[in-house]
Amino acid sequence: MTSPRIVATDLDGTLLTSDRTVSPRTRDALRLAREAGAEIVFVTARAPRGVRPIAEQAGVTGTAICSNGAIVYDLATDEITESRPLDRAAVRHAVLALAEALPAAGLAVETGRGVLAEAAYTRRLPEDVGFYRDVASVLDGDEPIVKLLAHSAAHTADEMIAALLATLTGLAEITQSGDGGLVEISAPGVNKAAALDRLCGARGVGAGEVVAFGDMPNDLAVLTYAGLAYAMANAHPEVLRAVPGRTLSNDEDGVAAVLERLYG
């Protein structure tokens, strides 16, 4: 069997341990894959600013797919090489839908380089504090919106998605990456697999030559796309139901365990 040419891996809950670091075993396994000729592609909900330090820890260079597929990012140059933002009309529609279905939810938008947050959006990541800017409304301004974020302390993400699906289906992509009561809304057709497919096409790589790893519903498109796919043992129930391939949990170096078999 020919080893996969691309390793497409999610970060949080997948490649990273629960303390959000790359373990020595995982770093060594990624190096093993690279030395065998594979390209490592991070496919993550994180914005570029949250990916670059992880890439440095992992010893990974090249291209990363960020913001659930809305951004393609060059790790070496710190440049966003592709961006697929939401249409302003779609954002307005989604904001109205959120106000009706989840009036307690706080809203923010990811621009690719920062976060514009309304007062009710209380989710503040310590490492991101310098990138937040308070706004009266996420509809103000003219910066690109690569993700609309809604956070509620009173609901799970699954409950929030169930409340929004009927209203937003066909108008936006709605998913979650496992951060409590947080849902993430992107432009129609924007997901990790669509961005990965474009990257693979540019390299002449088929989906059957990709191995993918993930743990949350926003990873399902990639896990379905790849010829070889592994759900982490700690994955969301929806992912475990949909993906037959299994590996150990993120804290047990599940990605490394598979890469060692494939490239050792």
N, C-alpha and C positions, 0 to 999 in steps of 0.2 A: 504493500500500500504506500502511495506517495504521501508524504507529510503535507499538511495544509500550508498554503503559501501566505495566508493572512490569519493572524490571531486577533479576533475582535472581542474585546473584553470591556464590560462595564467596570466601574471603579467601586463606588460605595456598596458595601454588602456583597461584593464579588471579589475583586482583586485585592481590595484593602481589608485589613483586619478591622475590628470594631473600634480601635483607637485611631483609625483613619491613616494608617501607615502601611508601607510595603514591607513585608517580612523578608528577612535574608533569604529564605528558601524560595520565595516567589521571585525575588530579584534574580537569583541564580537561574531559575527556570526560564524566565524571560530572556536572559542572556543565552541560554542553551537554544531556545527557539530562534533567536536572531542569528546565532552562529550557524544554524542549519539552513539559513536563507529565508526564514519567515519574517514578514513585516508585522510589527505590533501596532494595532490601531485601537486606541481608547475610544469607546462609544459610550457617552455619558450624558447625564442631565446637567452636569456641572458646566458653568461658564468657563471660558478660557483661563481666567485668572485663577480658578480653582484646579486647573489641570496641570499647568506648567510645573508647580512644585512637586506634584506627584510624579510627573515624568522624570524630573531630576532625581528623585528618590529611586525610581525604578530603572534608571539608565536607558530610558526610551527616548528616541528622537523621531522626527518625521511628522506625520499628520495625525490630528485627533479630531474626532467628531463630537461636538459639544452641543449643549442646550437641546438635547433630545433630537439632534439631527438638523437643527436650524442653522448651525454654524459649522464650517470646516476651518480648522485652525492649524497654522504652521508653527510647530513647537520651537523650531530653531530661530525663526525671525520674529516671533510674537505677533504675527499678522493673521487677521481673519481673511481667509482667501475666498470664502463663500458665505453668504448670509441670505436666509429666506424668512424675512419677517412677516408678521401678520399684517393684513390689510386693515387700515384704520376703521373701516366700516364694520369689519368682523370683530374688532376689539370692542366697538360700541355695542354691537349686538350681544357679545359675550358678557359685557359688564351689566347690561340690562337683565340678562338671564340670571346672572349671579345675584343681583339685587333682589330678584323675585324669588328664586329658589333657596338662596342661602343669605338672607339679609345680614347675618352676623359675621359673615366672612370679611376679612380684610384683604385688600387688593394691592398688588405691586406688579411692576413689569421689569423684565430683564432686557437690557439693551444690547448685551454682548460685552459691554465694558463696565456696566454698573447696574444698579437697581433703583428704580423710582418707586417709592413706597408711600401709600396713603397712611394716615395716622392710625387707622384701625388694623393695619398690617403689623402685628407685633412680633413676627418671627424675625429675629436678627441674629445672624451667625457671627460669632466673635471675629472670625478671620475675614469677614466681609464688611465690617463696620465702616471702614474707610471708603467703601464703594456705594453706600446707600445715600440717596438724596430724597428728602421729604418733599412730597407734592400734595396739593389739595385734591387732585384727581389724576388717575392714571391716563385719562383722556387728554390732559394738558400736554403741551409741548409737541415737538416734531421728531424726536429721536426714534430710531427703529425699535420695534417691539418684537423680539424674537420669541419671548414667552410671556404670557399673562399668567400671573400667579395668584391663587386664592388660598387663604389660610383660615382655618376655623378651629378654635380650641374645643368647640362643642360637638364636632363631628369627626368621624374617620374619613380618610380619603376615599375609601370604597363607598361610603354613604354619600359623599359629595358628588362623586362621579355618577352614581345612580340618579341623583336629583337633576343632573345637568344633561345627561346623554340625549334625551329626547329632543331637547331644545337646540343642542349644538351639533348633532350628527350631520355631517356633510358640510358644515360651515367652519369647523375647526377640529383639530385633533386634541383629545383630552385624555390625560393619563396621570400616573403618579410614579414617584421614584422611592417611596417608602419613608418619607419624612412626616410622620404623624398625619395631621389634618391638612395636608397640602396637596392641591391639584395643580397641574401644569397644562396650559392651553397653548397650542401652536397652530400655525397655518395649516389648512387642509393639505394632506399629502406629505406633511413634514413628519418624519420619524427617523429613528436611527437606521433602519434597514434601507430606506430610500437613499440616504446620504452614503451609506456603505456601498450600495449597488453602483452609484456613480463613481465612487473611488475605485472599486474593483474593475469597472468597465474601462477606466482610464489606464489601468495596469494590465489589462488583458487577463484578469483573474475571474474564473467562474465561481458561482456561489458554492459549488461542490468542493472548491479548494479553500474554503473558509471554515475555521473552527471558532465558535462563539460561546461566551459565558455570560450569564446574567442571573438576576434574582428577583426582579420586580416587573410589573406589567409593562412599563416603558421599554423593557428589554425583549418583549415577546416578538416584535417584528423581526429583530435581528436573529433571535433564536430560531424562528421559523424559516428565515431566509438561508441561514448557513447550512452547508452540507453536513456538518458535524456540530451538534449543539449540546451544551451541558447546563442544566439548572443547578444552582447551588443547593446544598442540603437545607440552608436557611431561607430558601426562596419563598415568595408569596404563594399561597395555595393555588391561585390562578395559574401561575407559572409551572408549578409542580404537576398540575393536571394536564397542561398542554405540552410539556416537553418530556419525552421519555428518558433522555440522557440525564444522568445524575453524577455529581461529584460531591466531595466533602464540603463542609461549610467554609465561609470566608476565613474564619478563625482557625480552621484546620488546614489552610493552604490548599483549598480545593482546586484552584486554577493550576497551581504548581504541580499537583499530583497528576493532572491530565497531561500537562506539557512535558513532564518528565517521561511519561509513557510514549508520547508522540514523537519526541525529538531526542530522547536519550540514546 
